[in-house]
Amino acid sequence: MEDTTTPAAQIQKLRKIHIPTERDHQLKQHIYRLFEVDSEGQQTAQPCRYTAGQKPAGSF
């Protein structure tokens, strides 16, 4: 029996049942534009900031 009590185990369980669709690419593009990209082109956890660097994208 699998241990599904940890968040990592739950994510792995969800990944096993994911059914890819055409919209996956669209979602990835929207998420990609919300976060900073490092010098190597990899997405970081740092949100993109707008309005003179004060507000993260998607905030009010």
N, C-alpha and C positions, 0 to 999 in steps of 0.2 A: 504494500500500500504506500502511495506517495505522500510525502509530508507537504500539505498545501497550507500550512499555517503561516509561513513567511511571505512577505510581499514578493520576493524573488520567485518563489515557487508558484505563486498565483499568476504572475506574469508569464512564466513558462507554460503554465496550463492554458492560458488564453492564447498564446502564440501557436500552440498546437491546433487550435480550432479556428484560427483566422482564415477566412476565405478571401483571397485577393480579388479586387474589382478595379475597374477603370478609374474610380475616384481616389484610389490610394495615392496616385501621382499628384492629383490636385491637392489633397490634404497635406502631403509632404511639402509641396510648394508653399502653402499658406503657413505651415509651421516654420519652415526654413526662413521666411522673411521676418519672423518675429524675434529671432535670436541672432546674435552677432556671429560672425565667421572669423576664424583665426587666419593667420598668414598662410597656412597650408590649405585653406579652403574647407576646413572642418567646422561644423557647427559647434558652438559653445553653449553653455548654460546661461550666459549673460544676455539679457534681453536687449534688443535694439531700442535706443532712446531717441525720442523726437522732441520737438519744442525746446530747442536749445539744450538738449541732453537731460531734461528733467523728467519726462514721462515715458515709461515704456510703451511700446506699441500695444494697442488693444485696451489701454486704460482710458478712463473718462476724466 
